[in-house]
Amino acid sequence: MSALVLHEFHKNLNARMGDVHGMDVVMDYGSPLAEHAALRHSAGILDLSYRGRICLTGADRVRFLHGQVTNDIKALREGCGCYAALVTAKGKMESDLNVYCLTDELLLDFEPGLTEPVSRRLEKYIVADDVQVVDVAPHYGLLSVQGPKVELILRRLAVSGGFPSKPFDFVRIADTVFGELYLMNRPRLGSEGVDVFAPIASLRAVASELVDAAKVAGGCACGWQAFEVARIEAGIPRFGVDMDESNIPLECGIEAQAVSYRKGCYVGQETINRIHSIGHVNRELRGLRLEAELKDLPAKGDKLFHSGKEAGYVTSAVSSPSLGSPIALGYVRREVNGIGTELTLRVAGGESIARVTELPFVKQGSISP
C-alpha cells in the first residue's frame, strides 16, 4: 500500500486508516457523523493525496489531450479547467478526470489507483507528438476544503491573489511560507469546495493551518467514510463504483458536465455521438430511496426488479444522516426509471421496496429529499 505523506499527521489526530485501491486513506477521525455534519454545514478538511495526479507537458499537449477525452480542451485558457471522461474506442469509461490548464502543463486529477492505467492509455496514443506524461504526486499533495464556509477557512492561509470564483477556475499563488499553491474551485459534494495543491515540503504546514481554521469555524478534519456518505447524498457518481468499464458516459449522469458535442474528433467520439443522436440509452444512473427499516444495506450488484422482470442493479448505498433513511445509487432501465417508480430490491436477506428519487437526495442548504 502506498502511504500518505501525512500518515503520521493524521494518526496524531486519532485517524483510523484504511486502503482504497491500494492507496493509504483516512477512513475517519473517530466520529464519522460529526465529520459528515461538518461537510454539510460548516467545512471539512480532506487529504485527497491518495488520488492520482499527472501532468502533460510538451508543445502538443493541448491538441493531444483534446483528441483523447470527451470535453473541449482547446477551449480552456490558463486558469481554467473542466471535467471530462477518458473512454475507449467503443465509448466505454476508462476514467473520469478533472483537467486544469496551467501555464506550461495540463494537470489531470483522478480516482486513486489509476495513475498507471491512465498514463499507459495516454502513452499508447503518443506517436510523433511532443507530449510527456509526468506523475506529479511525488511533488504535490492534494488537500480539499468542502462545505459552505470554504472561503472563511482559506483566509487562514493568509495568501494574496483571491480565490477562484467559478467551478474549475483556479489561481496560482506564490507564497513565501507555503511555496507555490494552486487553489481550484472544485465543489465535490454539491456545495462549495476548493482543492489546494501544495508542495510536498509544505503539505503538513498547509494541512495544519486548514484544520485549525476549520475548528474555529465549527468544522473539522474529515475522512473517507463521511465524504462517501455526503457524495452519495449529493448524487455524484464515483468512477470504479458507480461507473466503470461497462458504462458509457451518457448512462452515468455526467453527460452535461463531461461531454462536448461541438469539439472535433476524439477516441470514442463516433460511438458516443451515434448514441446521442438516437436520443437515449437503455439504462441510466438513478437515485433510490430505500425503506427506513431495511436491516442491511444492499451490496454493489444487488438486483432491482419491476413487475417480476430484472430492471437494474445497485452501485452504492449508505445510511443517510440527513434523511434518516438508507439511500442508494443504481442503474435502472429507461422504461421504468421515472421519478416515483417503485422497484423491488432483492438482497440476500429478502426483498424490499426501492423508489426512484430525484437527485440530489439532499439539496444544497437543505435536508429535504
Secondary structure, 3 states (H helix, E strand, C coil): CECCCCHHHHHCCCCEEEEECCEEEEEECCCHHHHHHHHHHCCEEEECCCCEEEEEECCCHHHHHHCCECCCCCCCCCCCEEEEEEECCCCCEEEEEEEEECCCCEEEEECCCCHHHHHHHHHHCCCCCCCEEEECCCCEEEEEEECCCHHHHHHHHCCCCCCCCCCCCEEEEEECCCEEEEEEECCCCCCCEEEEEEEHHHHHHHHHHHHHHHHHCCCEECCHHHHHHHHHHCCCCCECCCECCCCCHHHCCCHHHHCCCCCCCCCCHHHHHHHHHHCCCCEEEEEEEECCCCCCCCCCCCEEEECCEEEEEEEEEEEECCCCEEEEEEEEEHHHCCCCCEEEEEECCEEEEEEEECCCCCCCCCCCC
